[in-house]
Amino acid sequence: MNKIYVDSYNAAKELIEVAELKSGDVVVIGCSTSEVIGEKIGTSGTVDVASEIFNGISAALIEKNLYIAAQCCEHLNRAIIIEKEKADVLGLEQVCV
């Protein structure tokens, strides 16, 4: 699992650099935990893998004061969820699904 964390952290760091992201920007993440572990999309998702990915990416974003948003799966119509603090700043309406 540590490799997934490290790879996620490094990928986020590279994205931040290449995209020239600035403090306060939002980064949208969407991926399949099944595919991360080499399986067919939607067949082998695990909370452990998701946690490692999130923690790695989150650590890199926190270092640069960036916000994370997540693209949900097809079961939630690929909705985007965002941290409440940033949603409030953007004037977004809170909804429940």
N, CA, C and O of each residue as an XYZ file, in Angstrom:
388
protein
N       0.813     -1.208      0.000
C       0.000      0.000      0.000
C       0.856      1.272      0.000
O       0.463      2.285     -0.577
N       1.997      1.219      0.631
C       2.845      2.405      0.688
C       3.221      2.891     -0.711
O       3.342      4.096     -0.928
N       3.409      1.975     -1.661
C       3.744      2.366     -3.029
C       2.614      3.192     -3.639
O       2.875      4.163     -4.349
N       1.376      2.822     -3.372
C       0.236      3.576     -3.902
C       0.241      4.989     -3.330
O       0.003      5.952     -4.059
N       0.510      5.122     -2.036
C       0.592      6.441     -1.401
C       1.695      7.270     -2.071
O       1.459      8.404     -2.486
N       2.885      6.703     -2.172
C       4.035      7.422     -2.734
C       3.783      7.803     -4.188
O       4.061      8.933     -4.589
N       3.261      6.873     -4.978
C       2.970      7.167     -6.377
C       1.916      8.270     -6.505
O       2.034      9.141     -7.367
N       0.895      8.236     -5.659
C      -0.157      9.256     -5.683
C       0.404     10.617     -5.297
O       0.101     11.625     -5.936
N       1.216     10.641     -4.260
C       1.850     11.880     -3.812
C       2.715     12.469     -4.931
O       2.615     13.655     -5.243
N       3.562     11.630     -5.531
C       4.464     12.100     -6.578
C       3.705     12.575     -7.816
O       4.087     13.568     -8.435
N       2.641     11.875     -8.176
C       1.835     12.296     -9.329
C       1.197     13.655     -9.063
O       1.172     14.517     -9.942
N       0.685     13.845     -7.855
C       0.082     15.131     -7.496
C       1.119     16.248     -7.510
O       0.843     17.345     -7.994
N       2.304     15.976     -6.984
C       3.381     16.982     -6.986
C       3.732     17.382     -8.422
O       3.926     18.561     -8.717
N       3.809     16.394     -9.300
C       4.121     16.675    -10.698
C       3.010     17.500    -11.356
O       3.290     18.448    -12.090
N       1.762     17.141    -11.094
C       0.628     17.892    -11.637
C       0.669     19.343    -11.168
O       0.482     20.265    -11.963
N       0.911     19.539     -9.885
C       0.968     20.895     -9.315
C       2.022     21.727    -10.032
O       1.792     22.891    -10.359
N       3.177     21.123    -10.273
C       4.277     21.835    -10.921
C       3.966     22.130    -12.391
O       4.103     23.267    -12.844
N       3.551     21.110    -13.126
C       3.302     21.268    -14.559
C       2.145     22.231    -14.818
O       2.206     23.037    -15.747
N       1.098     22.153    -14.008
C      -0.077     23.014    -14.182
C       0.121     24.402    -13.582
O      -0.716     25.286    -13.762
N       1.225     24.590    -12.872
C       1.530     25.871    -12.228
C       0.372     26.330    -11.337
O      -0.071     27.477    -11.405
N      -0.103     25.407    -10.506
C      -1.222     25.706     -9.618
C      -0.808     26.674     -8.521
O       0.332     26.674     -8.056
N      -1.757     27.489     -8.129
C      -1.522     28.513     -7.109
C      -2.383     28.237     -5.885
O      -3.403     27.553     -5.968
N      -1.963     28.771     -4.764
C      -2.695     28.630     -3.515
C      -4.172     28.964     -3.724
O      -4.516     29.988     -4.315
N      -5.037     28.076     -3.224
C      -6.466     28.287     -3.344
C      -7.098     27.606     -4.544
O      -8.324     27.511     -4.615
N      -6.295     27.129     -5.491
C      -6.838     26.420     -6.648
C      -7.453     25.094     -6.210
O      -7.156     24.583     -5.130
N      -8.312     24.550     -7.065
C      -8.987     23.276     -6.808
C      -8.464     22.240     -7.791
O      -8.349     22.508     -8.987
N      -8.150     21.062     -7.281
C      -7.710     19.945     -8.110
C      -8.782     18.862     -8.053
O      -9.131     18.380     -6.976
N      -9.301     18.483     -9.223
C     -10.326     17.445     -9.302
C      -9.652     16.105     -9.571
O      -8.875     15.955    -10.513
N      -9.974     15.135     -8.715
C      -9.407     13.791     -8.833
C     -10.526     12.819     -9.168
O     -11.599     12.859     -8.565
N     -10.272     11.958    -10.120
C     -11.205     10.895    -10.452
C     -10.417      9.695    -10.922
O      -9.638      9.802    -11.869
N     -10.600      8.576    -10.293
C      -9.888      7.377    -10.710
C     -10.640      6.142    -10.246
O     -11.550      6.221     -9.421
N     -10.248      5.013    -10.785
C     -10.832      3.738    -10.399
C      -9.840      2.981     -9.533
O      -8.738      2.662     -9.980
N     -10.229      2.692     -8.292
C      -9.318      1.914     -7.441
C      -9.122      0.526     -8.022
O      -8.061     -0.071     -7.841
N     -10.111      0.006     -8.710
C      -9.961     -1.300     -9.363
C      -8.820     -1.245    -10.378
O      -7.960     -2.126    -10.399
N      -8.815     -0.217    -11.211
C      -7.774     -0.103    -12.231
C      -6.400      0.141    -11.616
O      -5.392     -0.330    -12.143
N      -6.354      0.869    -10.509
C      -5.077      1.126     -9.838
C      -4.404     -0.192     -9.446
O      -3.180     -0.309     -9.503
N      -5.202     -1.176     -9.050
C      -4.623     -2.459     -8.647
C      -4.604     -3.471     -9.795
O      -4.384     -4.662     -9.577
N      -4.839     -2.981    -11.030
C      -4.693     -3.831    -12.198
C      -5.899     -4.659    -12.580
O      -5.779     -5.627    -13.331
N      -7.061     -4.288    -12.069
C      -8.284     -5.037    -12.368
C      -9.193     -4.209    -13.277
O      -8.924     -3.037    -13.538
N     -10.256     -4.825    -13.749
C     -11.239     -4.151    -14.600
C     -11.993     -3.105    -13.774
O     -12.345     -3.340    -12.618
N     -12.230     -1.963    -14.386
C     -12.924     -0.863    -13.720
C     -14.242     -1.348    -13.104
O     -15.023     -2.060    -13.735
N     -14.457     -0.940    -11.860
C     -15.703     -1.248    -11.172
C     -15.820     -2.651    -10.600
O     -16.899     -3.046    -10.158
N     -14.725     -3.415    -10.599
C     -14.832     -4.808    -10.152
C     -14.135     -5.107     -8.839
O     -14.482     -6.079     -8.168
N     -13.159     -4.292     -8.455
C     -12.346     -4.651     -7.284
C     -11.998     -3.459     -6.419
O     -10.925     -3.426     -5.817
N     -12.875     -2.489     -6.345
C     -12.599     -1.298     -5.547
C     -12.428     -1.621     -4.079
O     -13.124     -2.479     -3.536
N     -11.502     -0.933     -3.439
C     -11.282     -1.148     -2.014
C     -11.091      0.181     -1.297
O     -10.529      1.128     -1.847
N     -11.562      0.230     -0.082
C     -11.391      1.423      0.748
C      -9.914      1.646      1.051
O      -9.462      2.790      1.100
N      -9.159      0.574      1.253
C      -7.733      0.713      1.563
C      -6.976      1.412      0.434
O      -6.174      2.312      0.686
N      -7.230      1.000     -0.805
C      -6.573      1.626     -1.953
C      -7.023      3.079     -2.078
O      -6.198      3.970     -2.280
N      -8.320      3.318     -1.959
C      -8.843      4.682     -2.044
C      -8.208      5.576     -0.982
O      -7.865      6.726     -1.257
N      -8.055      5.054      0.210
C      -7.457      5.814      1.303
C      -6.007      6.189      1.003
O      -5.593      7.320      1.258
N      -5.246      5.256      0.471
C      -3.841      5.529      0.126
C      -3.740      6.587     -0.967
O      -2.906      7.488     -0.891
N      -4.593      6.474     -1.983
C      -4.599      7.462     -3.062
C      -4.956      8.836     -2.500
O      -4.255      9.817     -2.748
N      -6.042      8.897     -1.748
C      -6.480     10.177     -1.183
C      -5.398     10.775     -0.288
O      -5.073     11.956     -0.409
N      -4.844      9.971      0.600
C      -3.849     10.491      1.535
C      -2.603     11.003      0.820
O      -2.052     12.034      1.207
N      -2.154     10.305     -0.211
C      -0.987     10.748     -0.971
C      -1.246     12.059     -1.695
O      -0.442     12.988     -1.623
N      -2.372     12.126     -2.391
C      -2.716     13.344     -3.125
C      -2.968     14.497     -2.156
O      -2.490     15.611     -2.369
N      -3.709     14.227     -1.108
C      -4.041     15.254     -0.129
C      -2.784     15.857      0.494
O      -2.705     17.071      0.678
N      -1.817     15.029      0.813
C      -0.571     15.532      1.416
C       0.125     16.521      0.486
O       0.615     17.558      0.933
N       0.168     16.204     -0.799
C       0.806     17.103     -1.760
C       0.020     18.408     -1.903
O       0.610     19.483     -2.017
N      -1.304     18.312     -1.896
C      -2.127     19.516     -2.057
C      -2.053     20.421     -0.832
O      -2.011     21.645     -0.959
N      -2.039     19.821      0.340
C      -1.947     20.611      1.578
C      -0.666     21.433      1.599
O      -0.669     22.579      2.049
N       0.425     20.857      1.115
C       1.705     21.578      1.089
C       1.619     22.878      0.299
O       2.351     23.824      0.588
N       0.741     22.938     -0.688
C       0.608     24.119     -1.546
C      -0.699     24.878     -1.309
O      -1.057     25.761     -2.088
N      -1.408     24.532     -0.232
C      -2.677     25.183      0.106
C      -3.685     25.086     -1.043
O      -4.323     26.069     -1.418
N      -3.807     23.875     -1.591
C      -4.758     23.605     -2.661
C      -5.927     22.811     -2.110
O      -5.809     22.152     -1.077
N      -7.055     22.875     -2.801
C      -8.243     22.138     -2.392
C      -8.425     20.916     -3.273
O      -8.064     20.917     -4.450
N      -8.992     19.872     -2.680
C      -9.265     18.663     -3.427
C     -10.760     18.553     -3.691
O     -11.591     18.844     -2.832
N     -11.067     18.128     -4.894
C     -12.435     17.789     -5.266
C     -12.373     16.394     -5.870
O     -11.361     16.012     -6.458
N     -13.434     15.645     -5.728
C     -13.441     14.275     -6.236
C     -14.584     14.079     -7.213
O     -15.703     14.541     -6.991
N     -14.277     13.384     -8.301
C     -15.315     13.012     -9.253
C     -15.873     11.672     -8.808
O     -15.135     10.697     -8.669
N     -17.159     11.630     -8.590
C     -17.823     10.400     -8.147
C     -17.970      9.419     -9.309
O     -17.740      9.759    -10.469
N     -18.355      8.211     -8.966
C     -18.555      7.155     -9.962
C     -19.871      7.362    -10.712
O     -20.636      8.283    -10.424
N     -20.105      6.487    -11.672
C     -21.322      6.605    -12.484
C     -22.596      6.452    -11.668
O     -23.652      6.929    -12.081
N     -22.513      5.790    -10.508
C     -23.687      5.621     -9.664
C     -24.181      6.945     -9.090
O     -25.347      7.071     -8.717
N     -23.294      7.921     -9.023
C     -23.673      9.264     -8.577
C     -23.563     10.260     -9.726
O     -23.344     11.453     -9.520
N     -23.721      9.737    -10.946
C     -23.771     10.563    -12.152
C     -22.518     11.413    -12.334
O     -22.578     12.526    -12.856
N     -21.385     10.874    -11.897
C     -20.088     11.555    -12.042
C     -20.068     12.948    -11.410
O     -19.369     13.846    -11.881
N     -20.840     13.112    -10.346
C     -20.899     14.392     -9.637
C     -19.513     14.755     -9.091
O     -18.665     13.886     -8.887
N     -19.308     16.029     -8.864
C     -18.066     16.521     -8.253
C     -18.381     16.920     -6.817
O     -19.327     17.664     -6.556
N     -17.572     16.413     -5.895
C     -17.701     16.842     -4.506
C     -16.460     17.653     -4.149
O     -15.354     17.357     -4.601
N     -16.664     18.662     -3.341
C     -15.581     19.604     -3.034
C     -15.598     19.909     -1.543
O     -16.629     19.798     -0.880
N     -14.453     20.289     -1.039
C     -14.355     20.627      0.372
C     -15.306     21.788      0.701
O     -15.414     22.749     -0.062
N     -15.987     21.685      1.837
C     -16.999     22.664      2.239
C     -16.428     24.077      2.301
O     -17.077     25.029      1.867
N     -15.232     24.214      2.832
C     -14.628     25.543      2.959
C     -14.537     26.233      1.596
O     -14.861     27.415      1.480
N     -14.104     25.511      0.576
C     -13.985     26.100     -0.765
C     -15.361     26.280     -1.395
O     -15.594     27.270     -2.087
N     -16.277     25.337     -1.168
C     -17.634     25.449     -1.707
C     -18.308     26.712     -1.182
O     -19.014     27.399     -1.919
N     -18.086     27.012      0.094
C     -18.661     28.226      0.682
C     -18.101     29.473      0.012
O     -18.842     30.410     -0.286
N     -16.799     29.486     -0.224
C     -16.154     30.632     -0.877
C     -16.713     30.823     -2.288
O     -16.895     31.952     -2.744
N     -16.980     29.717     -2.968
C     -17.491     29.773     -4.337
C     -18.998     29.985     -4.398
O     -19.559     30.156     -5.480
N     -19.661     29.975     -3.232
C     -21.099     30.172     -3.191
C     -21.894     29.000     -3.717
O     -22.990     29.176     -4.248
N     -21.339     27.786     -3.572
C     -22.031     26.593     -4.053
C     -23.065     26.115     -3.033
O     -22.872     26.243     -1.824
N     -24.142     25.575     -3.536
C     -25.200     25.052     -2.680
C     -24.842     23.647     -2.213
O     -24.425     22.810     -3.013
N     -25.006     23.389     -0.919
C     -24.761     22.054     -0.387
C     -25.956     21.172     -0.678
O     -27.096     21.569     -0.442
N     -25.705     19.980     -1.188
C     -26.778     19.026     -1.492
C     -26.412     17.678     -0.897
O     -25.250     17.425     -0.582
N     -27.402     16.820     -0.746
C     -27.189     15.451     -0.261
C     -27.628     14.478     -1.339
O     -28.630     14.697     -2.019
N     -26.872     13.405     -1.490
C     -27.236     12.366     -2.466
C     -27.235     11.016     -1.802
O     -27.515     10.009     -2.451
